[in-house]
Amino acid sequence: GFASIGSPLQNGGDYRRNIISGGVGFQEKAWAFDFGLAREITSDVYVPYALNSEPSGAVNSKLRNTRIMLTLTTKF
């Protein structure tokens, strides 16, 4: 799957979050196994405060996160 998420704020600046995900599962008579992987790529420009007389510094952050999900189920 794919998700593209923008800033929730009206003047949110350059915030972007993209998530790419996928998975596979196997099922037998009494058990099942699922594997999922999600890759998240986030970029943001954050200004901690703004002064009218002087420009303030901005923080450019680029984060990458990988999540692995495993599920094992059984009937008893």
Protein Blocks (a to p, Z undefined) as FASTA:
>chain_A
ZZddddfbfklojadddddddddddddfkbccddddddddddddddfbacfkbccddddd
ddddddddddddddZZ
